[in-house]
Amino acid sequence: MMHPYGVRDVEKMLRLPRSTIRSLVDAGFVSPLRGPRNAWRFSFQDLVVLRTARTLTEAHVPSKRITRSIRELRRQLPDTMPLSGLAICAVGDHVVVREGASRWQAESGQYLLAFESDGAGSIAVIEPVPEPALSAGELCEQAMSLEESDTEEAVRLYAAAVAADGRLTDAYVNLGRLLHELGRVAEAENIYRAAIDAGLDEPLLAFNLGVLLEDCGRKVEALDSYASVLRMNPRNVDALHNAALLADELGRAQEAIRYMAQYRRLGRSK
């Protein structure tokens, strides 16, 4: 399930102050993922739950019933907003959901023929949540155009592209590189490792990770990263050169000789 929405998106779309969002997260109503810079990332379902929890609390629905209702509501919500939108209301101390022409009780999942009298309950209508205005590819292109003029915005856009499409290699590569250049090496390492763990077989990810680890003095790990580059592309001369120098520094003479021989052989073949 994608988690494309940041805290600022939630504030804007649901008109919730950040303090309320934090209190609802702390109360356990939602468990957002952590994205770049350890920022919260929310899914569509999280947005529905946040708005519902706040509305039902204000309608004085007992907290235990809210928790049970939301647990069941999450199981039945679609991953994206239906075109008809959703209406969620408190009827007495029950939670009722309207999705298009259908009406069902959140806690039990039982479908209803029509809304009961609302009584003192309040209704929260959640309009269809708009999709991100730009695609992941468009976010990446915009970030590239801003790298020199507004680096922080470029970082934000690359992070948004990664959140929108976890297979977009260029966004990972460029985001990791920018973070490294900004001295945010822990974040850059996390980005590279996340991409590699996601199965993106791009030698440049492993190479850039090797450079970062080498800059941090973690030479054994850096050499391992260069070795993984060469498993993907044995003719990568930059990885061969760096691996040869590192192996020599680490006293691994045979490896150093082997890497340097391959490097020189490829250099002569050009």
Secondary structure, 3 states (H helix, E strand, C coil): CCCCECHHHHHHHHCCCHHHHHHHHHCCCCCCEECHHHCEEECHHHHHHHHHHHHHHHCCCCHHHHHHHHHHHHHHCCCCCCCCCEEEEEECCEEEEEECCEEEECCCCCEECCCCCCCCCCEEEECCCCCCCCCHHHHHHHHHHHCCCCHHHHHHHHHHHHHHCCCCHHHHHHHHHHHHHCCCHHHHHHHHHHHHHCCCCCHHHHHHHHHHHHHCCCHHHHHHHHHHHHHHCCCCHHHHHHHHHHHHHCCCHHHHHHHHHHHHHHHHHC
